């Protein structure tokens, strides 16, 4: 296997950031799709419980991005830590 200088917590941080931004993109797409349906159809196609899903998507995305940022901020450049 090739040797690399990416530590385990850095890999986890990058994976969390990728998942968070992907989830944010999914939430943004869903929000724009729902608003487009509301504007074009002129009737409420989503209502009630379905509208509660969008803040949940944005919240999960924000938490994943924050956790990824915390994992990446723990990286100490130039230190010889083997962990």
Wavefront OBJ file of the C-alpha trace (Angstrom):
o trace
v 0.000 0.000 0.000
v 1.151 3.535 -0.685
v 2.304 5.556 2.265
v 0.428 8.780 2.905
v 0.470 11.476 5.528
v -3.297 11.623 6.072
v -4.131 10.641 9.630
v -7.269 8.833 10.673
v -8.977 11.848 12.258
v -8.216 13.948 9.172
v -9.808 11.315 6.956
v -12.862 11.227 9.230
v -13.006 15.031 9.131
v -12.894 15.126 5.341
v -15.541 12.392 5.120
v -17.817 14.297 7.522
v -17.356 17.526 5.582
v -18.147 15.744 2.311
v -21.242 14.115 3.797
v -22.367 17.425 5.323
v -22.047 19.418 2.121
v -23.692 16.613 0.131
v -26.583 16.577 2.602
v -26.807 20.377 2.367
v -27.001 20.116 -1.420
v -29.736 17.514 -1.121
v -31.691 19.785 1.240
v -31.252 22.779 -1.051
v -32.408 20.736 -4.044
v -35.471 19.515 -2.158
v -36.353 23.017 -1.019
v -36.052 24.471 -4.509
v -38.017 21.597 -6.018
v -40.836 22.033 -3.498
v -40.970 25.798 -3.975
v -40.992 25.370 -7.749
v -43.912 22.947 -7.482
v -45.768 25.425 -5.287
v -45.183 28.297 -7.709
v -45.976 26.458 -10.928
v -48.947 24.377 -9.810
v -50.504 27.182 -7.760
v -51.862 24.584 -5.325
v -50.162 23.378 -2.162
v -48.637 20.019 -3.047
v -46.611 19.866 0.149
v -48.029 20.767 3.502
v -47.847 19.947 7.178
v -45.365 17.274 8.097
v -43.440 17.395 4.837
v -42.396 20.997 5.490
v -40.803 19.873 8.766
v -38.333 17.715 6.848
v -36.402 20.600 5.323
v -35.131 22.089 8.614
v -34.171 18.566 9.614
v -32.051 18.206 6.463
v -30.364 21.561 7.018
v -29.782 20.757 10.679
v -28.133 17.415 9.952
v -25.974 19.057 7.289
v -24.884 21.762 9.729
v -24.016 19.223 12.412
v -21.977 17.083 10.006
v -20.088 20.128 8.726
v -19.386 21.300 12.280
v -18.126 17.866 13.338
v -15.904 17.693 10.262
v -14.501 21.130 11.026
v -13.734 20.079 14.599
v -11.935 16.954 13.393
v -9.852 18.960 10.925
v -9.028 21.715 13.406
v -7.467 19.151 15.741
v -4.729 18.483 13.182
v -1.418 19.900 14.337
v 0.805 20.629 11.346
v 4.484 19.782 11.725
v 4.076 17.581 14.795
v 5.376 14.038 14.723
v 2.272 12.514 16.277
v 1.626 8.865 15.440
v -1.944 8.090 16.443
l 1 2 3 4 5 6 7 8 9 10 11 12 13 14 15 16 17 18 19 20 21 22 23 24 25 26 27 28 29 30 31 32 33 34 35 36 37 38 39 40 41 42 43 44 45 46 47 48 49 50 51 52 53 54 55 56 57 58 59 60 61 62 63 64 65 66 67 68 69 70 71 72 73 74 75 76 77 78 79 80 81 82 83
